[in-house]
Amino acid sequence: MREDNCTIRLAERGDGALLSALFTQLGYPTPGEEVDGRLGEPDPAREVLVAERHGNMVGVLIWHRLQPMHLAPAWGLISALVIDEGARSGGIGAPPPAGGEKPRRGRWPRAAVSWSSPAA
């Protein structure tokens, strides 16, 4: 998907070092090899989306689908949302314009929760 010179795609093995740098900005230093290993582990309840602008990775969003036994419908959990320090205030994390791409129906929940940690 392209939006205003920004490409959104699924993360893949080989993105570990770049994702590691973004996670470090969030306060979670994780070696790139570990990130690549986790990307190689299939998880149908997880999507890792990266944003690229002009060929550079400038953001990541990690989204998990949760289906608590006692609740319906499913929930979404955003465990990480990072915009590279050099790309902040440039519109990368802004909501899509009205009439933009619609979310896929049925696969992901209607509600989402997220949390953050204090800056490291």
C-alpha positions as CSV (number, residue, x, y, z in Angstrom):
1,M,0.0,0.0,0.0
2,R,1.3,3.5,-0.9
3,E,0.3,6.7,0.8
4,D,2.0,10.1,0.2
5,N,5.4,8.7,-0.9
6,C,5.2,6.2,2.0
7,T,5.0,2.4,1.4
8,I,3.5,0.1,4.0
9,R,4.4,-3.5,3.8
10,L,4.7,-6.6,6.0
11,A,8.1,-7.0,7.7
12,E,10.2,-9.9,6.5
13,R,13.3,-11.7,7.6
14,G,16.2,-9.5,6.9
15,D,14.5,-6.4,8.4
16,G,15.8,-7.3,11.9
17,A,18.6,-4.7,12.1
18,L,16.4,-1.8,11.0
19,L,13.6,-2.9,13.3
20,S,16.1,-3.3,16.1
21,A,17.1,0.4,15.7
22,L,13.4,1.4,15.9
23,F,12.7,-0.7,19.0
24,T,15.8,0.8,20.7
25,Q,14.2,4.3,20.1
26,L,11.1,3.0,21.9
27,G,13.3,1.8,24.8
28,Y,13.4,-1.9,24.0
29,P,16.9,-2.7,22.6
30,T,16.6,-6.1,20.9
31,P,19.4,-7.5,18.8
32,G,18.6,-7.7,15.1
33,E,19.3,-11.4,14.9
34,E,16.6,-12.0,17.6
35,V,14.1,-9.8,15.7
36,D,14.9,-11.7,12.4
37,G,14.3,-15.0,14.3
38,R,11.0,-13.9,15.6
39,L,9.9,-12.7,12.1
40,G,10.7,-16.2,10.9
41,E,8.3,-17.8,13.5
42,P,4.8,-18.0,11.9
43,D,2.1,-16.4,14.0
44,P,-1.3,-16.0,12.4
45,A,-2.4,-13.7,15.2
46,R,0.4,-11.1,14.6
47,E,1.2,-8.6,11.8
48,V,4.3,-6.6,11.7
49,L,3.9,-3.6,9.3
50,V,6.7,-1.3,8.3
51,A,6.6,2.1,6.8
52,E,9.2,3.1,4.2
53,R,9.8,6.5,2.7
54,H,12.3,7.1,-0.1
55,G,13.7,3.6,0.5
56,N,14.3,4.1,4.3
57,M,12.4,2.3,7.0
58,V,10.7,5.0,9.1
59,G,8.2,3.2,11.2
60,V,6.8,-0.1,12.5
61,L,3.5,-1.2,13.9
62,I,3.0,-4.6,15.6
63,W,-0.6,-5.7,15.8
64,H,-1.9,-8.8,17.7
65,R,-5.3,-10.4,17.4
66,L,-6.7,-11.5,20.7
67,Q,-9.8,-13.6,21.3
68,P,-10.5,-13.7,25.0
69,M,-12.7,-16.7,25.9
70,H,-15.1,-14.6,27.9
71,L,-15.5,-11.8,25.3
72,A,-16.7,-11.3,21.8
73,P,-15.7,-10.0,19.3
74,A,-11.9,-10.3,19.1
75,W,-9.6,-7.5,20.3
76,G,-6.6,-6.0,18.7
77,L,-3.5,-5.2,20.7
78,I,-0.9,-2.8,19.4
79,S,2.3,-3.8,21.2
80,A,4.6,-1.4,19.3
81,L,4.2,1.7,17.2
82,V,7.4,3.5,16.5
83,I,8.1,6.4,14.1
84,D,11.8,7.0,13.5
85,E,13.1,10.1,15.4
86,G,14.2,11.6,12.1
87,A,10.8,11.2,10.5
88,R,8.6,12.4,13.3
89,S,6.3,15.4,12.7
90,G,6.3,14.5,9.0
91,G,2.9,12.9,8.8
92,I,4.0,9.2,8.9
93,G,1.9,8.3,11.9
94,A,-1.1,10.4,10.9
95,P,-4.5,8.7,10.4
96,P,-5.3,8.0,6.7
97,P,-7.4,10.5,4.8
98,A,-11.2,9.9,4.6
99,G,-12.0,7.5,1.8
100,G,-8.6,5.8,2.1
101,E,-8.1,2.0,2.1
102,K,-10.6,0.2,4.2
103,P,-9.3,-2.4,6.8
104,R,-9.7,-6.0,5.9
105,R,-13.0,-7.3,7.3
106,G,-13.2,-10.5,9.3
107,R,-9.5,-11.0,10.0
108,W,-8.9,-8.2,12.5
109,P,-11.0,-6.9,15.4
110,R,-13.1,-3.8,15.6
111,A,-11.4,-2.5,18.8
112,A,-7.8,-2.1,19.8
113,V,-5.9,-1.5,23.0
114,S,-2.3,-0.3,23.4
115,W,0.1,0.6,26.1
116,S,3.3,2.4,26.4
117,S,6.3,2.4,28.7
118,P,8.1,5.4,30.2
119,A,11.0,6.6,28.2
120,A,14.2,4.7,28.9
